[in-house]
Amino acid sequence: MKRYISKLLLTTLVIAVISAVLMLPAAASEPIAEVTIPVTVTVSGDEGTLESDIPTETYTIVIEALDGAPEPDESVLTVEGEGTAEFTLSFETVGVYEYTVTQDASALTGDNSVCHDRGVYDTTVYYLVVTVVNDENGGYSVTAAAHIENAEGEKCELIFENHYAPVPYDVLTVSKTWVDNDMTRPASVDVVLYDGDTPIDTVTLSEENEWSYTWSYLDPYGEHSWSVAEVEVDGYTAEYGTDEDGNVVINNVGDTIETEPPETEPPETETEAPETGPEPEDPNLPQTGQLWWPVVALAGVGAVLVVAGIVGRKGDDNADDGKNGENHE
């Protein structure tokens, strides 16, 4: 019995020693080299993209070990907006180790729910080669190099460049035209922008802005119904239409009021007799300066002729009477 117990104790002791020996290398194994791998994310906008339209997103960077390379302390990093993060790699033995580093666009999160429609995310696959060697001082040295396309490609930095297209904003332009019809045109007019029945903005149109204004950055997402309405102008009627480019045109036409002219009496005027010249002289009267003796002579001759005529006629009448008497006898 004692021999059995002794063998049992000996067996247990041997097992404990073997277990301790087997566990010793694992406990004593420590990294001989360590390296940090920086990864940078940049963000920009395409031509026409407003800086305020570049969203703040959280980008996810993934490193994956190839061909049995040691796993990194963390295989996933996140970068919010632009910035740099670092992977840490540890090695227990010398050797050459390869990894891939990529950006996981499917894991994007951000403050703009529609930004992914405009975002162009860098899909480059980087190959990272880490070399651990003994140095001449009895220690270890580590070098790391990133490549594109394969582990032997051109060396480069680990940079993921993301960019965004412009927001396809809704644009609305309003212009004014006038038909005054002798009305006095106001110096300015207010126009209100509506989304459905909700007023959004008010602008003032005048000669300074050539009676026109453009809303260039109206929200293109969701359901919107943009329209404009002019604040009423006294004495004018507003007519709404669009031009060939689809811009709103408000034509203000001056009101015309037909009025009858007041009845007025013609002014009293004094009529004056027309001025007349001196009465015309009798053309038969001799004018001053004419000779009178021919007139007198002619008058005398005329009188003599008249008397002679009368006398001659009486003589003829008597002769006729004598003849008639003889014939009667």
Secondary structure, DSSP 8 states (H G I E B T S, - for coil): -HHHHHHHHHHHHHHHHHHHHHHHHHHH---SEEEEEEEEEEEEE-TT--GGGS--EEEEEEEEEETT----S-SEEEEESSEEEEEEEEESS-EEEEEEEEE-GGG-EES-TTGGGTEE-----EEEEEEEEE-TTSSEEEEEEEEESSTTS-EE--EEEEEE-----EEEEEEEEEE-TT----SEEEEEEEETTEEEEEEEEEGGGTTEEEEEEE--SS---EEEEE---TTEEEEEEE-TTS-EEEEEEE----------------------------TTS--TT--SHHHHHHHHHHHHHHHHHHHHHHHHHHHHHHHHHHHH-
